[in-house]
């Protein structure tokens, strides 16, 4: 993950989510998001990480769904069920 885009406003409205995850994982991630020079958390790094991971995940899932639709339509099944 590159932090070069931090501070850049993203298009669209923002949604606020509250996420619960294991403390050991949160600690690992927070530790990796500390600026080594000033020893402070990098502002916006968490939001950028979550955004990038969700973008990748959503793209992968959309591709899987499109592949499944093509397979069903190619096999003569009712592809309209997934439309």
C-alpha positions as CSV (number, residue, x, y, z in Angstrom):
1,X,0.0,0.0,0.0
2,X,1.3,3.4,-0.9
3,X,0.6,6.4,1.3
4,X,1.2,8.9,-1.5
5,X,-2.5,9.4,-2.1
6,X,-3.2,10.3,1.5
7,X,-4.9,13.6,1.9
8,X,-6.5,13.3,-1.5
9,X,-10.3,13.6,-1.4
10,X,-12.1,10.7,-2.9
11,X,-15.2,11.1,-5.1
12,X,-18.6,10.4,-3.7
13,X,-20.3,10.5,-0.4
14,X,-18.7,8.9,2.6
15,X,-20.1,6.2,4.7
16,X,-19.1,5.6,8.3
17,X,-18.7,2.0,9.4
18,X,-17.8,0.6,12.8
19,X,-15.9,-2.6,12.5
20,X,-15.0,-5.1,15.2
21,X,-11.9,-7.2,14.7
22,X,-9.4,-9.1,16.8
23,X,-7.2,-6.8,18.9
24,X,-4.0,-8.6,17.9
25,X,-4.8,-7.8,14.3
26,X,-5.7,-4.2,15.0
27,X,-2.4,-3.8,16.9
28,X,-0.4,-5.3,14.0
29,X,-2.0,-3.0,11.5
30,X,-1.6,0.1,13.7
31,X,2.0,-0.7,14.2
32,X,2.6,-0.8,10.5
33,X,0.9,2.5,9.9
34,X,3.3,4.6,12.1
35,X,5.5,7.2,10.4
36,X,9.0,6.0,11.1
37,X,10.3,9.6,11.3
38,X,7.9,11.3,13.7
39,X,6.7,8.1,15.3
40,X,3.0,9.1,14.9
41,X,0.2,7.3,13.1
42,X,-0.1,8.3,9.4
43,X,-3.4,10.3,9.1
44,X,-5.9,8.5,6.8
45,X,-3.8,5.3,6.4
46,X,-6.5,3.1,7.9
47,X,-9.3,4.5,5.7
48,X,-7.1,4.1,2.6
49,X,-6.2,0.5,3.5
50,X,-9.8,-0.5,4.0
51,X,-10.9,1.3,0.8
52,X,-8.2,-0.4,-1.3
53,X,-8.9,-3.8,0.2
54,X,-12.7,-3.4,-0.3
55,X,-12.2,-2.2,-3.9
56,X,-10.1,-5.3,-4.7
57,X,-12.6,-7.6,-3.0
58,X,-15.6,-6.1,-4.7
59,X,-13.9,-6.3,-8.1
60,X,-13.1,-9.9,-7.6
61,X,-16.6,-10.8,-6.5
62,X,-18.1,-8.9,-9.4
63,X,-15.9,-10.9,-11.8
64,X,-16.8,-14.2,-10.1
65,X,-20.5,-13.3,-10.5
66,X,-20.1,-12.4,-14.2
67,X,-18.2,-15.7,-14.8
68,X,-21.0,-17.7,-13.1
69,X,-23.6,-15.9,-15.2
70,X,-21.7,-16.7,-18.4
71,X,-21.3,-20.3,-17.4
72,X,-25.0,-20.7,-16.6
73,X,-26.0,-19.1,-19.9
74,X,-23.5,-21.2,-21.8
75,X,-24.9,-24.4,-20.3
76,X,-28.5,-23.5,-21.2
77,X,-29.5,-22.8,-17.6
78,X,-31.8,-20.0,-16.6
79,X,-29.2,-17.2,-16.3
80,X,-32.0,-14.8,-15.5
81,X,-32.0,-16.1,-12.0
82,X,-28.8,-14.2,-11.3
83,X,-29.7,-11.0,-13.3
